Amino acid sequence: MRTFLFQGLVGLSEAMYLWMVAAGLSLIFGVLRVLNFAHGSLYMLGAYLTFYFFGLLGHNFWLGLVIGPVFVAGIGLLMERFFLRLVYRLEVAYQLLLTFAFVLIFNDLVKLIWGPIYQAPPMPPGLDSSLSILGQAYPLYNLFIILVGPLIALGLWFLLEKTRWGRLIVASASDREMASALGVNVPRLYTWVFMLGAWLAALGGALSIPIRPVSPGMGEIIIIEAFIVAVIGGLGSLKGAFIGAILIGLLHVYGVFYVPVFEMALAFILMAVVLILRPWGLFGTREA
Amino acid sequence: MKPYTLIGLCLLIVVLMVLPLLVSRFYLYITLQVLMLSLFALGFNLLFGYTGLLSFGHAAFYATGAYATGLILKNVTNSLIPGVLGGTLVATLLALIIGFFCVRHTDVYFSMLTLAFGMMVYSLAWKWRDVTGGDDGLIGIPRAPLQIPGGLSFSMKAVSNYYYFVLIVTLLAILLLYTIVNSSFGLVLQGIRENSNRVEFAGIPIKRYRWIAFVISGFFAGLAGALLAPLENTVAPAAADWTKSSEPILASLLGGIHTFAGPIVGSALFILLKETVVRHTEYWLLVYGIILLLILLGLRGGVVGALIQFKAKAKR
């Protein structure tokens, strides 16, 4: 029982990285109606750039954490302004393929710039110790992550529900033409939302570097998990992304612990069950 | 089909038939890759170009076909046809199961689901070491002889012999798909793509049609994979990767998705392009991504589509 609970804590911290990626994915889809396949790549870029700035700026983790994701948000700006904007009117398939092209490009660019090797991650000072929880050593850093996740959720909720800018986003998501007619600069709003989504994914990647190796394949793993979260929670729903991420995070840890070979299959079984019972996801809206 | 097209087609088949006498083993190998990718892409395009569903996980069936054929040839029988057919059958069964879930959705959800299921197969290929060999891949797959009931047996050791086998299988399969596409079934699929509501109101169960299209599509992807295993003698998890799933997509787009021959032309272009690029740089995916971007932004009808447009303009 104690092991079970302890594993649950481990799973929760894993879930928070997934939540940050899934949140950005869901936000962008909810407003722009574009599913960004390259969202995992933005997570990867967040990790690499944070690591890069960490080295550049005198090994200060927190400084890297601030600058890295902001840099990725800038990349998001370029992606949205110069590429995505050109395909909004086309079929969904072309939008997906466009973002997939960025997956290929980012993957190789990372290899080109930083090489194909795994980067050894640093642990920020102050958070590099462990606590004794349930009789086992639990890294303080994981606890920090478990706090950051809900804080981001709270921040997003506040942003979307309580600020003028957030209400504009929600309005544009539900009716683009109407918002536009009322004087909202929808294209600019789209750019901002894409940047925010990119920033969230990059923050997840940046926060992951002290405990997960930084490698070119890291984006692909997380984007698949984020898709599963989106299907389970309902694409476009932030609440669904949060709950879904926790479900998948826990399932992942328990799976590795109890059925290692078929661990990945568990998430798919859950996804299949949700698809049969509630095809639009736990918190999604029913398709018309 | 117009007479000129028919003559051109016959010429092409004749050239393909005598190819082993004309070119070196290297070019024969390239042609083999084009043939297999053509099958893969044609199957994929039955869903994409004809039914309007973009699958991002077709490598699952391709890889399953390859792994299953490899396992059958290694452990069950040393005869080529049962091995290839068996592997294709396993892939088709997988398409039956995965398709059941995927066709419940369209558009973004469909793509996302196929990708997720595709990566499930990929992770199984990595982790189920006892069966798949893990990251080493499945090695030592024999290029089994072609045995025909009655005692005839053809050795497939020489690549040129195997080439003939693949060529005949590919031509038969293309003929089959051509028949399917031009049947009333194929017309219904195109109707679903254009306006699924109207087709549904006409009393046609569109989900079932999509499902059948999905299974047929998986069959062709599986067949392409099944042909790969004896050629390479090994199958690695990369066969199930989403980059692999994207190859038929790019091939179809390159050639043109709304024409039957598009994916075949696109496959030839894709393989030539890839072979040229990898000779100069290891960053093939970077070039690949940029090409994809350019096609999406500028040449969405593909090469065959552009040619047809050009011809139409010339007529006017």
Interface residues (C-beta under 8 A of the other chain):
Chain A: F29 L35 F37 F83 L86 V87 L90 V92 A93 Y94 L96 L97 L98 F100 A101 F102 V103 L104 I105 N107 D108 L109 K111 L112 E220 I224 F227 I228 A230 V231 L235 P260 V261 E263 M264 A265 F268 M271 A272 L275 I276 P279 E287
Chain B: F48 L54 F56 F101 R104 H105 D107 V108 Y109 S111 M112 L113 L115 A116 F117 M119 M120 S123 L124 K127 W128 W242 T243 S246 I249 L253 Y283 W284 L285 L286 Y288 G289 I290 L292 L293 L296 L297 R300
